[in-house]
Amino acid sequence: MTLSIVIPAYNEENYIGPCLKAAMKEIAFSGCPAEIVVVNNASTDRTAEIASCFPGVHLINEPCKGLSRARDRGYRESHGELIANVDADCLMPRGYIGTVLRRFEKNHRLALLSGPFIYYDLPQAVQLMTRILYLFQFFPNVIGQRILNLGAVAQGGNFVVRRSMLDKVGGFNTSLTFWGEDADAAIRLSRVGLVSFSMRLPMKTSGRRLIKEGVLRAGGVYTVNNILMIFRGRPLSRMQKDVRAV
């Protein structure tokens, strides 16, 4: 199977370089035919300049700011059978692509595969707390998807979709600028295939948002928005704070 790694990036000059290095290293390790697409989403810093220095990286400029719009643009201009949606502050760990390929090859009904974040710059106690919170991801995916037939959830920045099934649901919902875009994709894809959340598919990422907003508050907002996406089709939060390194 072929893979596209789509990375939306808004003012990520401090993170995009390490993110691309990790992705390229994992592609080489896996031996999988893969492309990397960086969607420069209205950045005003050196994000595009840094990304363009990496050979083989396809840089797309999307002037209309919005996470879903950037993901959708990357989906439409990439070519892989699978699309890995990775945030610009993520570091893809060794074995990630191999896990993805095995899961999708094993189950042809699998439409979306997601996993947890590992916050590499947070204390161990906070990381343990977030892993406990991730256990609650199983409830909407099992009960909401398989019993109540309402939908499922995914972790934005760490989810892989099957292109043929994303085609069936019309791509990403560009009316959602930030909150709820991952849950919306999971809900709609659960209607044409299976959505799975696996603790065996971790992604390293920065905990800057948790540091800025607080672990409990950020986790609470994320959980409430996911629940509301499932039950009423729209999140509680419409706006988000741009959290960037100083």
PyRosetta script that sets phi, psi and omega in degrees:
from pyrosetta import init, pose_from_sequence

init()
pose = pose_from_sequence("MTLSIVIPAYNEENYIGPCLKAAMKEIAFSGCPAEIVVVNNASTDRTAEIASCFPGVHLINEPCKGLSRARDRGYRESHGELIANVDADCLMPRGYIGTVLRRFEKNHRLALLSGPFIYYDLPQAVQLMTRILYLFQFFPNVIGQRILNLGAVAQGGNFVVRRSMLDKVGGFNTSLTFWGEDADAAIRLSRVGLVSFSMRLPMKTSGRRLIKEGVLRAGGVYTVNNILMIFRGRPLSRMQKDVRAV")
pose.set_psi(1, 149.0)
pose.set_omega(1, 178.3)
pose.set_phi(2, -99.3)
pose.set_psi(2, 152.1)
pose.set_omega(2, -173.5)
pose.set_phi(3, -131.3)
pose.set_psi(3, 137.6)
pose.set_omega(3, 170.6)
pose.set_phi(4, -114.7)
pose.set_psi(4, 129.2)
pose.set_omega(4, 174.7)
pose.set_phi(5, -103.0)
pose.set_psi(5, 111.5)
pose.set_omega(5, -176.6)
pose.set_phi(6, -103.9)
pose.set_psi(6, 123.8)
pose.set_omega(6, -175.3)
pose.set_phi(7, -123.3)
pose.set_psi(7, 101.2)
pose.set_omega(7, 172.9)
pose.set_phi(8, -70.8)
pose.set_psi(8, 142.6)
pose.set_omega(8, -177.4)
pose.set_phi(9, -146.2)
pose.set_psi(9, 118.9)
pose.set_omega(9, 174.5)
pose.set_phi(10, -121.0)
pose.set_psi(10, 112.6)
pose.set_omega(10, 179.7)
pose.set_phi(11, 49.7)
pose.set_psi(11, 57.3)
pose.set_omega(11, -177.3)
pose.set_phi(12, -116.2)
pose.set_psi(12, 37.3)
pose.set_omega(12, -177.5)
pose.set_phi(13, -61.4)
pose.set_psi(13, -24.6)
pose.set_omega(13, -179.3)
pose.set_phi(14, -83.7)
pose.set_psi(14, -14.3)
pose.set_omega(14, -173.6)
pose.set_phi(15, -122.3)
pose.set_psi(15, -26.0)
pose.set_omega(15, -171.4)
pose.set_phi(16, -62.9)
pose.set_psi(16, -35.7)
pose.set_omega(16, 179.6)
pose.set_phi(17, -61.7)
pose.set_psi(17, -56.7)
pose.set_omega(17, 176.7)
pose.set_phi(18, -58.5)
pose.set_psi(18, -36.3)
pose.set_omega(18, 178.2)
pose.set_phi(19, -60.6)
pose.set_psi(19, -46.9)
pose.set_omega(19, -179.1)
pose.set_phi(20, -68.3)
pose.set_psi(20, -38.8)
pose.set_omega(20, 178.0)
pose.set_phi(21, -60.9)
pose.set_psi(21, -44.0)
pose.set_omega(21, 180.0)
pose.set_phi(22, -65.5)
pose.set_psi(22, -41.7)
pose.set_omega(22, -179.8)
pose.set_phi(23, -65.4)
pose.set_psi(23, -43.0)
pose.set_omega(23, 179.9)
pose.set_phi(24, -66.6)
pose.set_psi(24, -37.3)
pose.set_omega(24, 177.9)
pose.set_phi(25, -65.0)
pose.set_psi(25, -40.8)
pose.set_omega(25, 179.9)
pose.set_phi(26, -70.4)
pose.set_psi(26, -36.1)
pose.set_omega(26, 175.8)
pose.set_phi(27, -61.6)
pose.set_psi(27, -45.2)
pose.set_omega(27, 179.2)
pose.set_phi(28, -63.0)
pose.set_psi(28, -40.1)
pose.set_omega(28, -179.6)
pose.set_phi(29, -66.3)
pose.set_psi(29, -39.7)
pose.set_omega(29, -175.9)
pose.set_phi(30, -77.3)
pose.set_psi(30, -29.8)
pose.set_omega(30, -175.6)
pose.set_phi(31, 73.8)
pose.set_psi(31, 11.9)
pose.set_omega(31, -178.4)
pose.set_phi(32, -81.9)
pose.set_psi(32, 137.3)
pose.set_omega(32, 173.1)
pose.set_phi(33, -63.7)
pose.set_psi(33, 112.3)
pose.set_omega(33, -173.4)
pose.set_phi(34, -143.7)
pose.set_psi(34, 153.0)
pose.set_omega(34, 174.5)
pose.set_phi(35, -125.1)
pose.set_psi(35, 155.0)
pose.set_omega(35, 175.6)
pose.set_phi(36, -117.2)
pose.set_psi(36, 125.8)
pose.set_omega(36, 179.0)
pose.set_phi(37, -118.6)
pose.set_psi(37, 118.7)
pose.set_omega(37, 175.6)
pose.set_phi(38, -102.2)
pose.set_psi(38, 123.4)
pose.set_omega(38, 177.8)
pose.set_phi(39, -101.8)
pose.set_psi(39, 102.2)
pose.set_omega(39, 178.1)
pose.set_phi(40, -74.4)
pose.set_psi(40, 106.4)
pose.set_omega(40, -169.0)
pose.set_phi(41, -100.0)
pose.set_psi(41, 76.2)
pose.set_omega(41, 176.4)
pose.set_phi(42, 64.7)
pose.set_psi(42, 33.5)
pose.set_omega(42, 179.3)
pose.set_phi(43, -67.5)
pose.set_psi(43, 148.9)
pose.set_omega(43, 176.6)
pose.set_phi(44, -117.0)
pose.set_psi(44, 7.7)
pose.set_omega(44, 178.5)
pose.set_phi(45, -111.3)
pose.set_psi(45, -152.3)
pose.set_omega(45, -174.9)
pose.set_phi(46, -93.7)
pose.set_psi(46, 17.7)
pose.set_omega(46, -178.6)
pose.set_phi(47, -53.7)
pose.set_psi(47, -52.9)
pose.set_omega(47, -177.3)
pose.set_phi(48, -64.0)
pose.set_psi(48, -41.2)
pose.set_omega(48, -179.7)
pose.set_phi(49, -60.8)
pose.set_psi(49, -44.6)
pose.set_omega(49, -179.4)
pose.set_phi(50, -67.1)
pose.set_psi(50, -44.9)
pose.set_omega(50, -179.5)
pose.set_phi(51, -62.0)
pose.set_psi(51, -37.0)
pose.set_omega(51, -177.7)
pose.set_phi(52, -69.1)
pose.set_psi(52, -14.8)
pose.set_omega(52, 179.3)
pose.set_phi(53, -79.6)
pose.set_psi(53, -11.3)
pose.set_omega(53, -179.0)
pose.set_phi(54, -90.9)
pose.set_psi(54, 117.9)
pose.set_omega(54, -177.9)
pose.set_phi(55, -62.8)
pose.set_psi(55, 135.9)
pose.set_omega(55, 177.5)
pose.set_phi(56, 87.6)
pose.set_psi(56, -10.4)
pose.set_omega(56, 179.0)
pose.set_phi(57, -80.7)
pose.set_psi(57, 128.6)
pose.set_omega(57, 179.6)
pose.set_phi(58, -90.7)
pose.set_psi(58, 113.0)
pose.set_omega(58, -178.1)
pose.set_phi(59, -98.5)
pose.set_psi(59, 126.7)
pose.set_omega(59, 177.9)
pose.set_phi(60, -119.2)
pose.set_psi(60, 134.3)
pose.set_omega(60, 176.6)
pose.set_phi(61, -100.4)
pose.set_psi(61, 114.4)
pose.set_omega(61, 176.7)
pose.set_phi(62, -111.0)
pose.set_psi(62, 105.3)
pose.set_omega(62, -173.7)
pose.set_phi(63, -74.0)
pose.set_psi(63, -19.9)
pose.set_omega(63, -178.2)
pose.set_phi(64, -88.7)
pose.set_psi(64, 110.8)
pose.set_omega(64, -173.6)
pose.set_phi(65, -70.4)
pose.set_psi(65, 136.8)
pose.set_omega(65, 179.2)
pose.set_phi(66, 156.9)
pose.set_psi(66, 130.4)
pose.set_omega(66, -175.0)
pose.set_phi(67, -62.6)
pose.set_psi(67, -46.1)
pose.set_omega(67, 179.5)
pose.set_phi(68, -64.1)
pose.set_psi(68, -38.1)
pose.set_omega(68, 178.7)
pose.set_phi(69, -63.7)
pose.set_psi(69, -40.3)
pose.set_omega(69, 178.7)
pose.set_phi(70, -67.0)
pose.set_psi(70, -42.4)
pose.set_omega(70, 178.1)
pose.set_phi(71, -62.8)
pose.set_psi(71, -42.1)
pose.set_omega(71, -178.5)
pose.set_phi(72, -66.4)
pose.set_psi(72, -40.0)
pose.set_omega(72, 178.4)
pose.set_phi(73, -63.0)
pose.set_psi(73, -42.5)
pose.set_omega(73, 178.6)
pose.set_phi(74, -64.6)
pose.set_psi(74, -40.5)
pose.set_omega(74, 177.2)
pose.set_phi(75, -60.6)
pose.set_psi(75, -43.7)
pose.set_omega(75, -175.3)
pose.set_phi(76, -75.5)
pose.set_psi(76, -21.3)
pose.set_omega(76, -178.8)
pose.set_phi(77, -107.8)
pose.set_psi(77, 6.5)
pose.set_omega(77, 175.2)
pose.set_phi(78, -102.1)
pose.set_psi(78, 175.8)
pose.set_omega(78, -171.2)
pose.set_phi(79, -131.6)
pose.set_psi(79, -8.9)
pose.set_omega(79, -174.0)
pose.set_phi(80, -68.8)
pose.set_psi(80, 153.5)
pose.set_omega(80, 174.7)
pose.set_phi(81, -66.8)
pose.set_psi(81, -30.6)
pose.set_omega(81, 175.4)
pose.set_phi(82, -116.1)
pose.set_psi(82, 144.4)
pose.set_omega(82, 179.9)
pose.set_phi(83, -123.3)
pose.set_psi(83, 113.2)
pose.set_omega(83, 177.0)
pose.set_phi(84, -91.4)
pose.set_psi(84, 118.1)
pose.set_omega(84, -179.7)
pose.set_phi(85, -95.2)
pose.set_psi(85, 109.3)
pose.set_omega(85, -172.5)
pose.set_phi(86, -124.4)
pose.set_psi(86, 134.5)
pose.set_omega(86, 177.7)
pose.set_phi(87, -79.2)
pose.set_psi(87, 158.3)
pose.set_omega(87, -172.2)
pose.set_phi(88, -72.6)
pose.set_psi(88, -12.3)
pose.set_omega(88, 176.9)
pose.set_phi(89, -103.3)
pose.set_psi(89, 18.3)
pose.set_omega(89, -179.6)
pose.set_phi(90, -96.0)
pose.set_psi(90, 154.2)
pose.set_omega(90, 174.8)
pose.set_phi(91, -125.0)
pose.set_psi(91, 106.7)
pose.set_omega(91, -176.7)
pose.set_phi(92, -67.7)
pose.set_psi(92, 122.3)
pose.set_omega(92, -177.2)
pose.set_phi(93, -79.9)
pose.set_psi(93, 161.3)
pose.set_omega(93, 178.7)
pose.set_phi(94, -63.5)
pose.set_psi(94, 135.8)
pose.set_omega(94, 179.0)
pose.set_phi(95, 92.3)
pose.set_psi(95, -6.2)
pose.set_omega(95, -177.1)
pose.set_phi(96, -60.4)
pose.set_psi(96, -51.3)
pose.set_omega(96, -176.5)
pose.set_phi(97, -64.9)
pose.set_psi(97, -39.4)
pose.set_omega(97, 178.3)
pose.set_phi(98, -59.5)
pose.set_psi(98, -42.3)
pose.set_omega(98, 177.9)
pose.set_phi(99, -62.6)
pose.set_psi(99, -43.8)
pose.set_omega(99, 179.9)
pose.set_phi(100, -60.5)
pose.set_psi(100, -48.7)
pose.set_omega(100, -177.4)
pose.set_phi(101, -62.7)
pose.set_psi(101, -42.7)
pose.set_omega(101, -179.7)
pose.set_phi(102, -62.5)
pose.set_psi(102, -42.4)
pose.set_omega(102, -177.7)
pose.set_phi(103, -67.5)
pose.set_psi(103, -43.1)
pose.set_omega(103, -178.2)
pose.set_phi(104, -73.6)
pose.set_psi(104, -34.5)
pose.set_omega(104, 178.1)
pose.set_phi(105, -71.2)
pose.set_psi(105, -30.9)
pose.set_omega(105, -178.8)
pose.set_phi(106, -74.2)
pose.set_psi(106, -35.5)
pose.set_omega(106, -175.1)
pose.set_phi(107, -128.1)
pose.set_psi(107, 106.2)
pose.set_omega(107, -177.8)
pose.set_phi(108, -75.3)
pose.set_psi(108, -8.7)
pose.set_omega(108, 174.9)
pose.set_phi(109, -86.7)
pose.set_psi(109, -9.9)
pose.set_omega(109, -177.5)
pose.set_phi(110, -69.1)
pose.set_psi(110, 119.5)
pose.set_omega(110, -178.7)
pose.set_phi(111, -101.0)
pose.set_psi(111, -34.8)
pose.set_omega(111, -177.6)
pose.set_phi(112, -145.9)
pose.set_psi(112, 133.5)
pose.set_omega(112, 175.9)
pose.set_phi(113, -124.2)
pose.set_psi(113, 128.2)
pose.set_omega(113, -178.1)
pose.set_phi(114, -132.5)
pose.set_psi(114, 165.4)
pose.set_omega(114, 179.3)
pose.set_phi(115, -153.6)
pose.set_psi(115, -179.4)
pose.set_omega(115, -174.3)
pose.set_phi(116, -83.8)
pose.set_psi(116, 165.1)
pose.set_omega(116, 170.1)
pose.set_phi(117, -92.3)
pose.set_psi(117, 142.7)
pose.set_omega(117, 168.3)
pose.set_phi(118, -111.0)
pose.set_psi(118, 113.0)
pose.set_omega(118, -174.6)
pose.set_phi(119, -85.2)
pose.set_psi(119, 96.8)
pose.set_omega(119, -171.0)
pose.set_phi(120, -68.6)
pose.set_psi(120, -18.3)
pose.set_omega(120, -177.7)
pose.set_phi(121, -108.9)
pose.set_psi(121, 19.3)
pose.set_omega(121, 177.1)
pose.set_phi(122, -113.2)
pose.set_psi(122, 155.2)
pose.set_omega(122, 177.8)
pose.set_phi(123, -60.1)
pose.set_psi(123, 155.2)
pose.set_omega(123, -178.3)
pose.set_phi(124, -58.6)
pose.set_psi(124, -37.7)
pose.set_omega(124, -179.3)
pose.set_phi(125, -62.3)
pose.set_psi(125, -39.5)
pose.set_omega(125, 178.9)
pose.set_phi(126, -69.6)
pose.set_psi(126, -39.0)
pose.set_omega(126, 178.1)
pose.set_phi(127, -62.1)
pose.set_psi(127, -39.3)
pose.set_omega(127, 177.9)
pose.set_phi(128, -63.5)
pose.set_psi(128, -41.6)
pose.set_omega(128, 179.1)
pose.set_phi(129, -61.8)
pose.set_psi(129, -42.5)
pose.set_omega(129, -179.3)
pose.set_phi(130, -67.8)
pose.set_psi(130, -34.6)
pose.set_omega(130, 178.4)
pose.set_phi(131, -66.7)
pose.set_psi(131, -35.3)
pose.set_omega(131, 176.1)
pose.set_phi(132, -65.6)
pose.set_psi(132, -42.5)
pose.set_omega(132, 178.3)
pose.set_phi(133, -61.7)
pose.set_psi(133, -33.4)
pose.set_omega(133, -179.6)
pose.set_phi(134, -65.3)
pose.set_psi(134, -24.1)
pose.set_omega(134, 179.6)
pose.set_phi(135, -60.6)
pose.set_psi(135, -26.4)
pose.set_omega(135, -180.0)
pose.set_phi(136, -72.6)
pose.set_psi(136, -11.4)
pose.set_omega(136, 176.0)
pose.set_phi(137, -64.9)
pose.set_psi(137, -25.0)
pose.set_omega(137, -177.8)
pose.set_phi(138, -69.5)
pose.set_psi(138, -29.9)
pose.set_omega(138, -176.4)
pose.set_phi(139, -65.8)
pose.set_psi(139, -52.1)
pose.set_omega(139, 178.0)
pose.set_phi(140, -65.3)
pose.set_psi(140, -30.8)
pose.set_omega(140, -178.7)
pose.set_phi(141, -75.3)
pose.set_psi(141, -33.0)
pose.set_omega(141, 179.4)
pose.set_phi(142, -89.1)
pose.set_psi(142, -54.6)
pose.set_omega(142, -177.2)
pose.set_phi(143, -73.5)
pose.set_psi(143, -50.4)
pose.set_omega(143, -177.1)
pose.set_phi(144, -65.1)
pose.set_psi(144, -35.8)
pose.set_omega(144, -175.5)
pose.set_phi(145, -89.0)
pose.set_psi(145, -45.3)
pose.set_omega(145, -170.2)
pose.set_phi(146, -97.1)
pose.set_psi(146, -21.2)
pose.set_omega(146, -178.0)
pose.set_phi(147, -108.4)
pose.set_psi(147, -52.7)
pose.set_omega(147, -177.3)
pose.set_phi(148, -88.2)
pose.set_psi(148, -13.8)
pose.set_omega(148, 179.4)
pose.set_phi(149, 58.4)
pose.set_psi(149, 39.4)
pose.set_omega(149, -179.0)
pose.set_phi(150, -101.7)
pose.set_psi(150, -26.8)
pose.set_omega(150, -178.4)
pose.set_phi(151, 141.3)
pose.set_psi(151, -165.6)
pose.set_omega(151, -175.3)
pose.set_phi(152, -149.7)
pose.set_psi(152, -178.9)
pose.set_omega(152, 178.4)
pose.set_phi(153, -131.9)
pose.set_psi(153, 162.7)
pose.set_omega(153, 178.3)
pose.set_phi(154, -142.9)
pose.set_psi(154, 163.2)
pose.set_omega(154, 175.6)
pose.set_phi(155, -93.4)
pose.set_psi(155, 110.2)
pose.set_omega(155, 177.6)
pose.set_phi(156, -58.9)
pose.set_psi(156, 136.6)
pose.set_omega(156, -177.5)
pose.set_phi(157, 92.3)
pose.set_psi(157, -8.4)
pose.set_omega(157, 176.6)
pose.set_phi(158, -149.3)
pose.set_psi(158, 66.2)
pose.set_omega(158, 174.8)
pose.set_phi(159, -148.5)
pose.set_psi(159, 145.1)
pose.set_omega(159, -176.8)
pose.set_phi(160, -119.3)
pose.set_psi(160, 133.2)
pose.set_omega(160, -178.6)
pose.set_phi(161, -120.5)
pose.set_psi(161, 151.8)
pose.set_omega(161, 174.0)
pose.set_phi(162, -85.5)
pose.set_psi(162, 122.2)
pose.set_omega(162, -173.4)
pose.set_phi(163, -56.6)
pose.set_psi(163, -43.7)
pose.set_omega(163, -176.2)
pose.set_phi(164, -59.4)
pose.set_psi(164, -33.0)
pose.set_omega(164, 179.8)
pose.set_phi(165, -83.3)
pose.set_psi(165, -32.2)
pose.set_omega(165, 174.7)
pose.set_phi(166, -66.6)
pose.set_psi(166, -33.6)
pose.set_omega(166, 174.7)
pose.set_phi(167, -59.6)
pose.set_psi(167, -41.1)
pose.set_omega(167, -177.2)
pose.set_phi(168, -63.4)
pose.set_psi(168, -31.7)
pose.set_omega(168, -177.8)
pose.set_phi(169, -98.8)
pose.set_psi(169, 4.6)
pose.set_omega(169, 173.3)
pose.set_phi(170, 84.5)
pose.set_psi(170, 20.4)
pose.set_omega(170, 177.8)
pose.set_phi(171, 82.6)
pose.set_psi(171, -158.1)
pose.set_omega(171, -177.5)
pose.set_phi(172, -87.8)
pose.set_psi(172, 154.0)
pose.set_omega(172, 179.6)
pose.set_phi(173, -83.9)
pose.set_psi(173, 100.3)
pose.set_omega(173, -174.4)
pose.set_phi(174, -75.6)
pose.set_psi(174, -3.6)
pose.set_omega(174, 176.8)
pose.set_phi(175, -78.4)
pose.set_psi(175, -15.2)
pose.set_omega(175, 177.4)
pose.set_phi(176, -94.6)
pose.set_psi(176, 117.2)
pose.set_omega(176, -173.7)
pose.set_phi(177, -82.3)
pose.set_psi(177, -30.7)
pose.set_omega(177, -177.3)
pose.set_phi(178, -153.1)
pose.set_psi(178, -76.4)
pose.set_omega(178, -177.1)
pose.set_phi(179, -64.8)
pose.set_psi(179, 135.0)
pose.set_omega(179, 174.4)
pose.set_phi(180, 89.4)
pose.set_psi(180, -6.5)
pose.set_omega(180, -176.3)
pose.set_phi(181, -66.5)
pose.set_psi(181, -35.2)
pose.set_omega(181, 179.2)
pose.set_phi(182, -72.7)
pose.set_psi(182, -43.2)
pose.set_omega(182, 178.3)
pose.set_phi(183, -64.6)
pose.set_psi(183, -39.1)
pose.set_omega(183, 179.1)
pose.set_phi(184, -60.7)
pose.set_psi(184, -45.0)
pose.set_omega(184, 178.7)
pose.set_phi(185, -62.5)
pose.set_psi(185, -42.4)
pose.set_omega(185, -179.6)
pose.set_phi(186, -64.6)
pose.set_psi(186, -41.9)
pose.set_omega(186, -179.5)
pose.set_phi(187, -62.0)
pose.set_psi(187, -49.0)
pose.set_omega(187, -177.0)
pose.set_phi(188, -70.0)
pose.set_psi(188, -36.1)
pose.set_omega(188, 179.1)
pose.set_phi(189, -71.9)
pose.set_psi(189, -26.2)
pose.set_omega(189, 178.1)
pose.set_phi(190, -67.3)
pose.set_psi(190, -15.3)
pose.set_omega(190, 179.0)
pose.set_phi(191, -83.9)
pose.set_psi(191, -14.0)
pose.set_omega(191, -179.9)
pose.set_phi(192, -120.2)
pose.set_psi(192, -6.5)
pose.set_omega(192, -179.4)
pose.set_phi(193, -168.0)
pose.set_psi(193, -160.0)
pose.set_omega(193, -177.2)
pose.set_phi(194, -104.1)
pose.set_psi(194, 136.6)
pose.set_omega(194, 174.2)
pose.set_phi(195, -109.7)
pose.set_psi(195, 129.4)
pose.set_omega(195, -176.1)
pose.set_phi(196, -129.5)
pose.set_psi(196, 138.5)
pose.set_omega(196, 174.2)
pose.set_phi(197, -115.3)
pose.set_psi(197, 120.2)
pose.set_omega(197, -175.3)
pose.set_phi(198, -122.7)
pose.set_psi(198, 128.6)
pose.set_omega(198, 175.6)
pose.set_phi(199, -69.5)
pose.set_psi(199, -9.6)
pose.set_omega(199, 179.0)
pose.set_phi(200, -88.1)
pose.set_psi(200, 7.3)
pose.set_omega(200, 177.2)
pose.set_phi(201, -123.4)
pose.set_psi(201, 64.2)
pose.set_omega(201, -179.3)
pose.set_phi(202, -78.1)
pose.set_psi(202, 155.3)
pose.set_omega(202, 176.0)
pose.set_phi(203, -132.7)
pose.set_psi(203, 128.3)
pose.set_omega(203, 176.9)
pose.set_phi(204, -75.8)
pose.set_psi(204, 138.2)
pose.set_omega(204, 179.6)
pose.set_phi(205, -154.2)
pose.set_psi(205, 167.2)
pose.set_omega(205, 177.4)
pose.set_phi(206, -79.5)
pose.set_psi(206, 142.9)
pose.set_omega(206, 177.3)
pose.set_phi(207, -95.1)
pose.set_psi(207, 25.4)
pose.set_omega(207, -174.2)
pose.set_phi(208, -58.8)
pose.set_psi(208, -37.5)
pose.set_omega(208, 179.9)
pose.set_phi(209, -68.5)
pose.set_psi(209, -40.4)
pose.set_omega(209, 178.4)
pose.set_phi(210, -64.9)
pose.set_psi(210, -38.2)
pose.set_omega(210, 178.1)
pose.set_phi(211, -64.2)
pose.set_psi(211, -42.7)
pose.set_omega(211, -176.0)
pose.set_phi(212, -71.6)
pose.set_psi(212, -42.5)
pose.set_omega(212, -173.5)
pose.set_phi(213, -100.5)
pose.set_psi(213, -17.0)
pose.set_omega(213, -175.7)
pose.set_phi(214, 97.1)
pose.set_psi(214, 136.6)
pose.set_omega(214, -175.0)
pose.set_phi(215, -60.6)
pose.set_psi(215, -49.6)
pose.set_omega(215, -176.5)
pose.set_phi(216, -66.8)
pose.set_psi(216, -41.7)
pose.set_omega(216, -179.4)
pose.set_phi(217, -65.8)
pose.set_psi(217, -47.6)
pose.set_omega(217, -179.2)
pose.set_phi(218, -63.0)
pose.set_psi(218, -42.7)
pose.set_omega(218, 178.0)
pose.set_phi(219, -64.4)
pose.set_psi(219, -38.7)
pose.set_omega(219, 179.0)
pose.set_phi(220, -66.0)
pose.set_psi(220, -44.7)
pose.set_omega(220, 178.9)
pose.set_phi(221, -61.6)
pose.set_psi(221, -43.7)
pose.set_omega(221, -179.8)
pose.set_phi(222, -62.3)
pose.set_psi(222, -43.8)
pose.set_omega(222, -178.7)
pose.set_phi(223, -65.7)
pose.set_psi(223, -46.4)
pose.set_omega(223, -180.0)
pose.set_phi(224, -61.6)
pose.set_psi(224, -43.6)
pose.set_omega(224, 179.6)
pose.set_phi(225, -63.1)
pose.set_psi(225, -39.1)
pose.set_omega(225, 177.9)
pose.set_phi(226, -63.9)
pose.set_psi(226, -44.2)
pose.set_omega(226, 179.7)
pose.set_phi(227, -61.9)
pose.set_psi(227, -44.5)
pose.set_omega(227, -179.3)
pose.set_phi(228, -68.1)
pose.set_psi(228, -33.0)
pose.set_omega(228, 175.6)
pose.set_phi(229, -62.0)
pose.set_psi(229, -41.1)
pose.set_omega(229, -178.8)
pose.set_phi(230, -68.2)
pose.set_psi(230, -43.4)
pose.set_omega(230, -171.3)
pose.set_phi(231, -92.1)
pose.set_psi(231, -25.6)
pose.set_omega(231, 179.7)
pose.set_phi(232, -132.1)
pose.set_psi(232, 0.4)
pose.set_omega(232, 171.9)
pose.set_phi(233, 79.9)
pose.set_psi(233, 10.4)
pose.set_omega(233, 177.1)
pose.set_phi(234, -153.3)
pose.set_psi(234, 147.6)
pose.set_omega(234, -177.9)
pose.set_phi(235, -79.6)
pose.set_psi(235, 164.3)
pose.set_omega(235, 174.4)
pose.set_phi(236, -74.1)
pose.set_psi(236, -41.2)
pose.set_omega(236, -176.3)
pose.set_phi(237, -90.2)
pose.set_psi(237, 129.8)
pose.set_omega(237, 178.2)
pose.set_phi(238, -102.0)
pose.set_psi(238, -28.4)
pose.set_omega(238, -176.5)
pose.set_phi(239, -116.9)
pose.set_psi(239, 156.7)
pose.set_omega(239, 176.9)
pose.set_phi(240, -137.8)
pose.set_psi(240, 158.2)
pose.set_omega(240, 176.2)
pose.set_phi(241, -88.1)
pose.set_psi(241, 136.9)
pose.set_omega(241, 173.0)
pose.set_phi(242, -78.9)
pose.set_psi(242, 114.9)
pose.set_omega(242, -178.4)
pose.set_phi(243, -104.7)
pose.set_psi(243, 112.3)
pose.set_omega(243, -178.8)
pose.set_phi(244, -130.5)
pose.set_psi(244, 154.5)
pose.set_omega(244, 177.2)
pose.set_phi(245, -67.2)
pose.set_psi(245, 142.3)
pose.set_omega(245, -179.8)
pose.set_phi(246, -83.5)
pose.dump_pdb("model.pdb")
